[in-house]
Amino acid sequence: MNPLSDATPKLSQAELAKLLREFMPADSVLTEIESQRPFECDGLAIYTEIPLVVALPETVEQVQQIMKVCHQHHFPVVARGAGTGLSAGALPNKHGVLLSLSKLKNILEIDPLARTARLQPGVRNLAISEAAEPYGLYYAPDPSSQIACSIGGNIAENAGGVHCLKYGLTVHNVLALELITVEGDRLQIGGSRLDSSGPDLLAVLNGSEGLLGVVTEITVKLLPRPEQVEVIMAGFDNIDQAGNAVSEVIAAGIIPGGLEMMDKLAIQAAEAFAHAGYPVDAEALLLCEVDGTTAEIEHNIATISTLFKKLGATSIQVSENADDRARMWKGRKSAFPAIGRISADYYCMDGTIPRSKIAEVLQKIHALATRHELRVANVFHAGDGNLHPLILFDSSVAGEIERAEILGGEILVACVESGGSITGEHGVGLEKIAQMHDQFSTAELTQFHALKAAFDPLGQLNPGKGIPVLKNCQEYRSLSPLGSSHSHHVHNHG
């Protein structure tokens, strides 16, 4: 049962807006539908909802006041970053406040000696590295949306990216958080020291999807730029060979800066879009980035090239300079928009599997797609087994969107059955809430609810997301993966 059902808000939209405007500029409290429309969805744009009110605070104190008002009057709150998430995690609640943190976008401090950056949640991921560049430093986690996504959203979803294999996910690169609780209290979690006493609440809050509090400040680690970086690109004429090559690189004792894989459909789409020089006849492509000293680079490139050749690579290219390296990565970084050129619509999935199961799971995905008469392009972080199957469909064809949703759910089940997880970096949101039953037992889900209740007893923070409330798994499966109560609009990627 949702605790909020017993604490229905007693104020009207006008009354709530009036309270918020007592401490915020009038134009920072949006109540008109057309002004709220840009906030109706996140990156999973086939589902939309208009919130009761959109609040755009400019200070942490305003965030505190918003939370106090909403807590007192029992309004749900959905915190939103840049809106690039792909699991409907930032989908508004029609009875509550959509709390946009986009105006809190200041880089508060770069400390080159401690190698840290102190940031507000609206700072773009890429902007962190740009600010650290003069000091020879950078921020390692680099999701594909890094040009637009915010560090606050990265915290919410525990985002990864190309370099997470060697340098870790967001959780491994965050030292401290400032958290505003559901009651409006201001907490400091973690610190600049290497360790702190008590439970590791930083790990709890990273990836908590806005269910436990609102993050208003983040301190992250910065890393020195490596002396040298090179990329080796290899084409293979079957998926099994490429999958085996991923495992063999790691088994050889080499931890690449990045190790990415694309299948034939993704290769061809990316090449047509980015002209990156990809082998369009290959069934699979590996991009392997190595960094370190010149001696390390030479040794690792030679070792990896030998491994790739032994495992059947049909083509191998090694970058010769920074421009060459950027060209090779351009196709991978452009894969999502590239797919949008060959399909009216697509649905981006996210799951993780053991590296040893890459070929097996990709074959299973192909079989599932064939059964549902849909195409799937696979683009993923092969080094850490984070799959991103892109399900291609046309919403103008009756039944295709429903088949795409069903196929997506079956892919996630296949990930769990292989020993993996239903999400690697996109989060559960509403999209994967039915599959939470496939990964976790009732006892485990009960503990998740207990943790949620410790931070948010009334369930006001991002209600209905992340943790399934219904006890009967079949009740969830009778709905679409995102629930039937939300508007169902199709986003055209073409």
Protein Blocks (a to p, Z undefined) as FASTA:
>chain_A
ZZklmmccfbdfklmmmmmmmmgcfklpcfbfklmmmmmpcfblmbccddfbdcddfbfk
lmmmmmmmmmmnopacdddfehpacnhpmgccfkbccddfklmmccfbdcfknopadddf
klcfklmmmmmmmnopacfblcfklmmmcfklmmmnopabjklmmnopfklmcfbdcddd
fkopacdehjjbfbdedjdfklmmnonlopnbccfbdcdddddddfbdcddddddfbfkl
mmmmmmmmmmnopacfbdcdddfklmmmmmmmnonopafkbmbdcddddeddfklmmmmm
mmmmmmmmmnopabdcddfbfklmmmmmmmmmmmmmmmmmmpfbdcdddddddfklmmmm
mmmmmmmmmmnopacdddddfknopacddddddfkbghklmmmmmmmmmmmmmmmmnopa
fbfklonmlmlmmmmmmmpcfklmmmmmmmmmmmmmnopgoghihiafblblklmmmpcf
kopkbccddddfZZ
